[in-house]
Amino acid sequence: MEGQVKQENSSSERNYMSQVNSDSAVIYRLNPDEVVLRIESYLRGGYDREYYDDALGEVRTRFVKTGDKVLNEKGVQSVMASVKSVLNASVVQGNFDEARFVKYCEELHDRLAFNLMLNKDKWGVLDNGTYHNVVGNIMSTVYPFMSRLVDNKERDGLNVIIKESINTVTGKGKSLLGFGGR
């Protein structure tokens, strides 16, 4: 009897962890924050990292330099506003055909390129090489993320994850009460 209880607990724990992993996969796929942070880190030449300061007894933030700053603060804010208008969880759940996706990316590219060129002195763009790198690097990061919109691929993938989660929680075909099913 005790062995059976342990086995049931182990099975329940596996089902729970599988559900957590599936939920995490859904959240990860829909969350553009990592992509947005990579772009911002590139533009700023680093990122903020939290740490605990023992002497002060509080959490503090320090800037970790990863390279040279590409734009000044005003430029970073302006470019990131454009990026965040495109990279968000609502947009990722859209449905574009291939032609609309290409047009959407072209529009973003053109908007970034135009705004960078128009404001290059105000935003600290050093030269044309920097200008082209900024546009190219942002588009290289945005394009794969946004390609999830094409032909509803993101929703199809999420449907598979959700179905697997339901099957795991319900015991692969059993009802929620543990009997019956398909």
C-alpha positions, -999 to +999 in steps of 0.1 A: +000+000+000+028+024+009+046+017-023+014+024-043+010+058-025+046+067-032+041+057-069+009+078-071+026+108-055+055+104-079+031+103-108+013+134-095+046+152-091+056+143-127+022+155-140+025+188-120+061+194-132+051+187-168+022+212-165+046+238-150+071+232-178+043+235-204+030+267-188+066+280-187+070+273-224+038+292-233+049+321-211+084+321-226+072+320-262+047+348-257+070+370-237+091+394-258+110+409-228+142+390-235+144+401-271+136+437-260+163+436-233+188+423-258+181+452-282+182+477-254+215+463-240+230+466-275+220+502-278+232+511-243+264+491-244+253+471-213+225+463-189+215+469-153+220+440-129+206+439-094+228+428-065+225+428-027+247+453-009+256+438+024+270+470+038+237+489+031+214+459+036+195+465+004+192+456-032+211+479-056+215+482-093+248+484-112+254+488-149+273+460-165+292+472-196+292+448-225+304+471-252+303+506-265+271+527-262+256+530-297+231+558-290+227+584-263+199+581-238+174+601-259+181+579-289+178+547-269+144+558-256+131+567-290+143+536-307+130+514-279+096+530-281+094+519-318+107+484-309+082+479-280+053+490-303+062+460-325+075+434-299+048+427-275+027+397-265-004+410-283+014+413-316+029+378-313-006+362-313-015+378-346-018+361-379-001+374-411+003+358-444+038+359-459+032+391-479+018+411-449+047+399-427+073+411-451+055+444-455+053+448-417+090+442-413+098+466-442+077+492-425+096+488-392+129+488-410+120+520-429+107+537-398+139+529-378+161+539-407+143+572-413+142+582-376+178+573-371+189+593-401+167+622-392+179+623-356+214+610-359+230+642-345+205+644-316+208+607-308+246+604-310+249+583-341+286+586-348+287+576-385+269+558-413+285+525-402+268+528-368+236+539-385+235+507-407+246+485-378+218+497-355+191+491-381+206+458-392+211+444-357+176+454-346+160+439-376+181+407-372+167+404-337+131+413-345+126+393-377+128+358-362+106+367-333+080+383-355+081+354-380+058+336-355+030+356-370+032+340-404+003+316-411-007+314-375+023+293-366+025+306-330-011+297-322-006+262-338+024+257-316+005+269-285-024+246-293-001+216-293+015+227-259-020+233-244-033+199-256-002+181-242-007+199-209-043+188-207-034+152-215-007+152-189-029+167-161-059+144-169-038+113-173-036+111-211-072+107-222-088+102-188-113+127-176-104+151-148-121+127-124-097+099-134-120+076-152-137+075-186-121+096-213-118+089-250 
